[in-house]
Amino acid sequence: MNNLNEKDIKDMRTLFDFAKFISTNIADQIKQADTKAVGVLGVLGIVTGALLSRLNTLKSTIGVGHSLWVFLFAFSLIMIVITLKFIIRVVYPRTSLSKKKNLLFFKDIATFSHEEYVEQASELSPQEFIRETHGNSHNLACVADAKYKALRHAMIFTVITIIWTVAMVALF
């Protein structure tokens, strides 16, 4: 780094700050997805309580063996399970998205021995470090993309379950 002039050093810092900003921004988006999923889970819990209460009242009126009650219960259960599946897909950690070992992605770091990691990370040039940071940003972006797709589905199925619950209360 001694042979770099002041402009090169400033440019390198700018590139590093940009790469770091991207990683930090995407990591924050991942945290937001997890927080939103917990909120969706809370709403689903309230809806599930209302739905089960209504189904219990209906069970008392028409009986457990009645085909209408069985259908309503089965459909309600399926909606809740599908929504839970998507919520779990949001909060479940993604650890196998990396295609190439990255010195910043935790799962990749764990594949090295302590000595191997320290040696490889210590030998990185500034350009290689920036490249590794961008690689980590890509891994994080893949995680965020998967989480937000699952979150979108969870929200859609939660809305459908809410509509189903309102219909159950209004019609039965």
C-alpha positions, 0 to 999 in steps of 0.5 A: 500500500506504500506505492499508492498515492493519496488519490488511490487511497481515497478511492480505495476507501470510497470503494470499501465504504460503498461495499460496507454500506451495501452489506450493512443495508442488506443486513438491516433489510434482513432484520426488518423481514424477520421483524415483519414476520413476527408481526405477521405471526402475531396477527395470525395468532389473533386470527387463529384464536378467533377462528378456533373460537368460531369453529368451537361454537359451530361444533357445539351447534352442528356437531363434530361429525357434520361434513360442513364442520369437518370442511370448515375445520380442515380448510381453516387448518390448511390456511393456518399451516400454509401461513405458518410455513411461510413465516418459518421460511422467513425467520429460518436462517439461510446458511447454504446460499454461498456458491464460493467460499467467502471470508465474510459470510459466517457459514463459509468462515466456519468451514475454515480452521481458526488458523486457515481463516486468520491466515487467508483473511490477513493476506487479503489486499485492499482490492481483494477485501473489497471483492470479498465484501461485495461477495458477502453483499451478494450472499446477503442479498440472496438471503434477503430475497428469499426472506422477502418472497416468503414474507410476501406469501405469508402476508397474502395467506394471512390476509386470506385467513383473515377474510376466511375468519370474517366470513366464518363469523358473518356467515355461521 
